[in-house]
Amino acid sequence: MASKEDESLRERVQKAMFREAIFRPESALVISIALLLAVFAPQVGFLDFIPFWVWLLGGVGAEAALVYSSLTDPEFGRKVAAKVLRKEFEPQQLQDPRLRERMAEALDYRVRIEKAIRQQDDSLIKDELSQTAVQMDEWLEHIHDLALRIDRYRQGREVLVRDYDRTSKRIAELENQLATEDNPAVQAQIEATLDSKKRQLETLEKLSDTIRRAELQLETSISQLATIYSQTMLVDAKDIDSSQARRLRLEISDEVDEIQDILLAMDEVYTSNMQG
């Protein structure tokens, strides 16, 4: 079975749409009516000339038409895509209400872009946008990872601010103590403690700076998603061609690289803290 990494959102949505189309209430109703007619219609006088298999065949045809109409309906696809994305990325995992709202906003733009792609008639542009959408899934995963890390920081920010204040004050105290200490052994111990406290303070400062970068990058990425959605909606216009759709892919690659850099910076802060 293919993993999520092996499939694009459109492929996962297509599978989900097929399942939803088959098991939606309308399908159950069509199948039920076909079965009832196959069983009871031949017993009705003016319908007894129609064999039961005709009713079954008609039910199969009606069900096939219903499934086809669902699979080709952009709005149905939008709803299924929304369900797939919310299941995969779960904005409710985020404790910060603002971050939940921002993540939900990012998913909504992705769903709307998916709908716009499905509405495309130009096969060349549709193919370009579909490839763009595949990259966008990776981008969304990075955005979600970024939001989770920011959320964890915000939940522990009170403790981190407390640690920063305490460490800063303790460094000042140790430096004053070192300036007046005559015992070489005590001096050495104070210096070792100072080094440890300074490393701790440096890590806290790096973490704070990296989180500020992450928060700005998250805001930028969601703004970019909004821009890409607007551009996707304009693809029908005569002055938009596949080369512009191709440029979207480059823009998304740049965004993915930016977020990846920040995630790596966060990992480095964590690693240096563990080593310290």
N, C-alpha and C positions, 0 to 999 in steps of 0.2 A: 504494500500500500504506500502511495506517495506521501511524503511528509509535507508539512506546510511550506518548508523551504523549497521544495521541488515544484510547487504549484503556485501560479499567480493567483491573485485575488479573483480574477475573472473566472479562472478554472474552478476555484473553490465555490464561488457564487453559482456558477453554472450547475455544479453538482447539487448544491443546496436548493437551487431553484427547481431542479428536476424532482427532488424529494418533496419539496413543498407543493409543487404542482400536482403530484400524484396523491398526496395525503391531505390536500386542502378540503374544506367542507363541501365545496361544489363537486369535487371528484367523488366523494363518498355518496353524495346525492345522486349523481349520474349513474354510478355503479348499482346503487340500491334500486333505482327505478328500472334499470335494464334487467336486473335479476327478477324483480317482481313481474315485469311484463313477460319475461321468458317463461315464468312459472304459471302465471294466471291468465295471460292474454289468450293462449290457445283454448282455454275453457269458456271464453266468451263467444257466443254464437257468431256474431259478425266478424270476429277476428280469428276464428279457428282455422282459417285457411293459411294463416301465416305461421310457419314452424317456429319453434322456440329459438333455434339457432340464429334466425334472422334478427330477433330482438337482442340476442347476445352480441351479434356482430354489429348491430346498430349502437349498442352501448359502448363497445370497444371503439367504434369510430367517433362517437361523441366524446369519449374520454381522451382519445388521441387529439382531437381538435381543441379540447380544453387545455391539455398539457402544452400543445404548440402555442396557443394564444398566450399562455402564461410565460413561456420561455422567450417570447418575442415582445413582451410588454415591458418597456423601460421602467415604468413605475413599479411594477411587480419586482423587477430586478433590483431597483433602488431599495425597496423594503427588505429584500432578502440580504442584500449586501450590508445594509445597516445592522441586521441581526448577526451576520457572520463577523463583522468587525467588532461589534460590542462584545461578542463572546470571546474573541481572540485577545482583545486589548483591555477589556473590563475597566472602564473609567472609574467604577465604584471602588477599585482597589486603592485609589488615591484618597487620602484622608483630608487633604486641603481642598475646600470647596471650589476655590478659584482654579486650581489645577484640574479638578474634575471637569469643570466647565470648559477649560481650554482644550482638554483632551477630547471631550465630546464634540467640541467645535471642529477639531482637526478631523475626526472620524466623519462628521457630517459633510465636510468639504470633499473628503475622499469618496463618499457614497454618491454625492452629486456629480462628481467628475466621472464616476463609473456610469451613471445614468446618461450623461452627455455623450460618452463614448458609444454606448449602446444605441443611441439615437442617430449616430453618424451613418450617412449613406455612401460617402466617398470611401471606398475600400482602402486606398493608399493612405489617406489621412487616418482612417480608423486603425490601421496596422501600426502606424507611428504612435498614435495615442495609446494603443494597447501596450506597446513596449514601454512607453512612459509610465503607464499605470503599474507595470511590474516593478520598476524602480521605486515608484511611490510607496509600494508595500514595505520595501526595505527602509525607506525614509520614515514611514509611520512607526516601524519597530524601534528605530532610533529615537524618535520623538517620545514614544512611550517609555523607553528606558530612561531617557533624560528626565521626564516628568516624575517617574518613580524615585529617582535619586534626589531630585529637588524636594520631593515630598518627604522623604526620610530625613533630609537635612532640616526642613522646617519643623518637623515633629520633635527633633532634638535640639533645636536652635537655642532654647532657653538654657540648657545645660552647657552648650558650647560657648555661649556668651559668658556664662558664669565662669567656666574654665579659663577663658581668655583673660577676664578681669583678674582672677586669682593669680594666674601665671605671671601676668605683667607686674602685679604688686610684689609677688614673691621674688621676681628677678631683681627688682629695685632693692628689696631688703637684702638679698644675698650679695649684691654688688657693694652695698654699704658695709655689710659684715666683712666682706673680703678686704675692703680698704683698711679696716682697723684690726684685722686678725694677724697675730704674730706667729702663731704655731704653724709650722710648715705642713704637718699632717692634716690639720683642720683646714688650712688654705687649700690643699689638694682636694679635700672632700667638697669644700664649697665650690671650687672650680668645676668639679665633675657634676655637681648638682646644677650649677648654672648652665653648663652645656646641655644637660638634659632638659631643663626648663626652656632654654632658648629654642631647642629643636621642637619642643611641643608648641611653643608660640608660633614658630615659623610654619608648622603644619597647619595650625588653626587659621593663620592668615592666608595660606595658600588655598585652604578649603573654602574660606569665605570669598576669596577672589574668584575661584573656579565656579562657585555656585552663582555668583553675580553674572559671570559669563554665560552659564547655563540658562539662567532665567531670561537673559536678553536673547540668546539663541532660540529658545523655545518660542518667544514672542515673534522673532523674525521668521521662523519656520512656518508658523501658523499664518502669518501675513502672506508668506510666499504661496502657501496652499490656496489662500483666497485669491491671489493674483492668477495662479494657474487655473483655478476654476473659471475665473472671468475670461481668460484666454481660450479655454476649452469651449466656452459658450459662444465665442466669436469665430470658431473654426468654420462655421457654415458660410461666413462672409467670403466674397470673391477675392478679397485681398489677403486672405490667409491661405497658406499652402503647407505642404508636408514638411518643408524645410523649417518653418516656424514651429511646427509640432516637434521636430527633431531638436530644436534649440531648448525646448522645455526639458528634454532629457538631460541636457548638459547642465541646466540650472539645478535640476534635482540632484545630479551627481555632486555638484558643488555644495549643496545643502547637506547631503549625507556626509561628505568629507568634513565639513565644519563641525557637525555634531559628533562625529567619530573622534575628532581631535579633542573635544571637550570631555568625552567619555574616557579617553585615554589619560587626560590630565587628572581626572578624578581618580582613576585607578592608580596613577603614580603617587597622588597624595596619600591614598590608602596604604600603598605599599611602603612608602617612606615612614608612615606612622607606625606600621607593624614592625618595621626594622628598628625604629627608634625605641 
